[in-house]
Amino acid sequence: MNLVYGALLLHSAGKPINEANVKKVAEAAGEKVEEAQIKALVAALEGVNIEDAISKAAMPVAAAAPAAVAGEAKKEEKKEEDEAKKAEEAAAGLGALFG
């Protein structure tokens, strides 16, 4: 996974994602580097539009966020209603003491 992060770092820096650069990033991070993993990663990323892949991966998260906020708002609303109802019940109970 750290090699993938290294590839993303290279991409964001505008550097080519090749075996030598990925190896340098991994070694700079103190990772033990296996040549086969680096070759496999570089081969897998060959021809991949990383910007497009990132935007597609981020879309479901962005779409789920408003639904989560709406759910939280409903929970808060229900909690406030429950508190108001409990306060009414408590007041009704106190009224019976004097009634």
Beta strands, then each sheet from edge to edge (+ up, - down):
end
